[in-house]
Amino acid sequence: MPRAIWSGSISFGLVNVPVKLFTAVRKKNIGFHQLHAADRVRIQQRRVCPADGQEVSYDDLVKGYEVAPGQYVVVEPTELEALDPEATHTIDIEDFVALDQIDPLYFDSSYYLAPEVSGSKAYRLLLDAMSDSRRVGIGRVVMRTKQYLCAIRPLDQALVLTTMNFADEVVAREDLEQLPGSDVSASKRELTMAQQLVESLTTDFEPSRYHDTYREAVLELIEAKAQGEEVVTEAEVDRPAAVVDLMAALEASVAAAKQRSARSPATRDGTDRDGTDRGGAKKGGAKKGGADKGGADKGGAAKGGANRDAADRDAGEGTGEQESRAAS
């Protein structure tokens, strides 16, 4: 059972809906520690003042904002605390807008909102009203002394809160160089072929079909090395040459897409939904010399630290180490 990371209420008009906030996404990044190559001991990160070469403790640190190269304005913790937004424990909905009016660029992190027992009826009322009207609530919430702009939207039988980027945090498209202007255009034949290619690759979105193949390959590599297996790296695949004839590339792409669809109606990449090809072989990452894809019996391996759960736990420590380096 997931643990709530925040509790409060949704406020819109004179209605308050008591809710709890739960994490909706858990990243599965792989983190590596830095070790001394000679003895495989994990190194330590220390804060050292370059002026005198002395190590600096946390008690001797202050916050400085660089206003010019080498020039800083020091801000005291008490000064920042005085500016902290008031923690009201409410999500104040200010507006309701259509979801299709919000570009995904503005979305950041998502969380589930679940009702307290006493707020089930009000929660259902807000959920149904937003679903029927196809509207999203835009509001503000304070979490961990920081104020966030957020969107609340219905998703099946739950409400989802997504923190949002403010307008001045989104890079303007006008700042990008080399975007094609009105002087660049495709012929009608090229456009028709491009539309045929898009249509041939169009399908329903099924999230489970897409995997982080790099992370899976790295975990297989770690597991194999922990079990003492020889790891054979596949030969590098030649990259496709730069497109010279756009029309020829479009025609070849449409033909290839049609052949792939005819060969495998289940998916476009020739595999079943679970990633198994027609011959029964599972798609994998790095090859292990002399061993099949399953490798040794994982239940009998004495080195439990090499399994996937241990690698995922290590990711959290690795992230913390990176944050510590950035802060220092």
C-alpha positions, 0 to 999 in steps of 0.5 A, a space after each residue: 500500500 503506497 504511503 501518502 506524501 501530503 494531505 490537505 484539501 481541494 478548495 473550489 468555491 465554498 467546497 472543500 474536498 479532503 484528500 491525500 497525495 500519492 506518488 504516481 510515477 516511480 523512476 527506475 534509473 540506474 545509479 552507479 557509485 564512484 569507486 577507487 579503481 585500485 582497491 574498489 573502495 567507494 570514494 568520499 565527496 568533501 567540500 574544500 575551500 580552494 582559497 586555503 585548501 581546508 575542508 568546510 563543514 556544513 555549519 560554515 556554509 552560507 548561500 550565495 547568488 552570483 550576480 557577476 563572475 566571482 561576485 555573490 550576494 549572500 542570503 541568510 536562511 532567516 531571510 528566505 524563511 520570511 519569504 516562504 509561502 504559507 503552508 495552508 494544506 489546500 489546493 486552491 483551484 483558481 480556474 477550469 480550462 479545457 485539457 487540450 488548451 494546455 501544451 504538454 510542455 507545461 506539465 512536470 510531475 504527476 501525483 494521485 489524489 485520493 479522498 479521505 473517508 469523510 470526503 468521498 462524496 465531495 470527491 466523486 462530485 468533483 470527479 464526475 463534474 470535471 469528467 462530464 465537462 471535460 475540464 481541468 482545474 488549475 490551481 496552486 499548492 504548497 509542498 515542502 515550503 515551495 509553491 507549485 502551479 498545478 493541474 487537477 484532472 480526472 483519470 478513470 476513477 481517480 483525480 490526478 494532480 500534475 505540477 506545472 511549469 510557469 510560463 517564464 520557465 518554458 523556452 520560447 520557440 522564437 528563441 530557436 534557430 534554423 526552424 523552417 520558415 514559410 520559404 521552405 515547403 514540400 511538394 504535394 507528392 512528398 506530403 502525400 507520401 509522408 501522410 501515407 507513412 504516418 497512416 501506416 504507422 498509426 495505432 492505439 497507444 499501449 504503454 506496456 509495448 514500450 520498454 527502456 531497452 537500455 536500462 534492461 540491457 544494463 541490468 542484464 550486464 550487471 547481473 551477468 558480471 555479478 554471476 561471473 559470466 563472460 559478456 560478449 558485446 554485439 557489433 556496432 550497427 552501421 548508422 543510416 546514411 544521411 537522407 539525400 533524396 527525400 522522395 525516395 526515402 519516403 517511398 522506401 519507408 512506406 514500403 517497409 512499413 507495409 511489409 512489417 504490418 503484413 508480416 506481423 499484425 500484432 505489432 509493428 516491430 515483429 514481436 508479440 505484445 510481451 516482447 517475444 518474437 514469432 520464433 519464441 525468443 525474448 528480446 534482450 540486451 547484451 549477449 552472454 557468451 556460452 549462456 542462454 538469455 535466461 542466464 544462471 538460476 537467479 534464485 540460486 545465485 549467492 550474490 543477491 546484490 546483483 539482482 534488479 531490485 538491488 540495482 534499482 535501490 542503488 539508483 536512489 543512492 547514486 542520485 543522492 550522490 550526484 545531488 551532493 556533488 552539484 550542491 558542493 
